[in-house]
Amino acid sequence: MGTPLIIPQDLWDEDDATGSTLIWLVEDGSQVAKGDLIAEVLVEKLTMELEAPASGTIRIHVEPEGVVNRGDLVASIE
């Protein structure tokens, strides 16, 4: 499965269980390098950028502009 990309647990308040929108900055199958910006997570009035945790080929598991929750596996890097 490679290196998982999981939505960080600390994006939301403890009491907030609502999801957020994930916007991909790369396409499925793209080559990425560790540290590349690969997605944005829109949480309430905040936009958080996600970086690639490793280098390799990204395999996206969540549709563009899909709704995600903390702890969700959204992609892997092979």
Secondary structure as GFF3:
##gff-version 3
##sequence-region A 1 78
A	DSSP	beta_strand	3	6	.	.	.	ID=ss1
A	DSSP	three_ten_helix	9	11	.	.	.	ID=ss2
A	DSSP	beta_strand	20	24	.	.	.	ID=ss3
A	DSSP	beta_strand	31	32	.	.	.	ID=ss4
A	DSSP	beta_strand	37	43	.	.	.	ID=ss5
A	DSSP	beta_strand	46	51	.	.	.	ID=ss6
A	DSSP	beta_strand	56	60	.	.	.	ID=ss7
A	DSSP	beta_strand	66	68	.	.	.	ID=ss8
A	DSSP	beta_strand	73	77	.	.	.	ID=ss9
###
